[in-house]
Amino acid sequence: MKKWNYIKPKNLNAEIPDWRISEHTRNIVAAFSEYSEYTESEVVDRFLKNLLTDDDFVTWAKNKRNNKRLLKQLGIEETEEI
């Protein structure tokens, strides 16, 4: 008997943000969404995760006082090299 592969949720902690973006940016997201066949939310989510590749940002986060919660929220290991 073959075991079922159940559908897993994409993101259990999704929230509606409270910020505004320009119409130009919204058009970029909409066009890229159509091109990539991802939803607009997925496009924004995946793109913003690229901010974690900014070495200066990661260094700033690691050097903040009382940063343990922030590092955990960002998914940054404290032991990673700066």
Secondary structure, DSSP 8 states (H G I E B T S, - for coil): ---------S-TT---------HHHHHHHHHHHHHHT--HHHHHHHHHGGGGG-HHHHHHHHHSTT-HHHHHHHT--TTS--
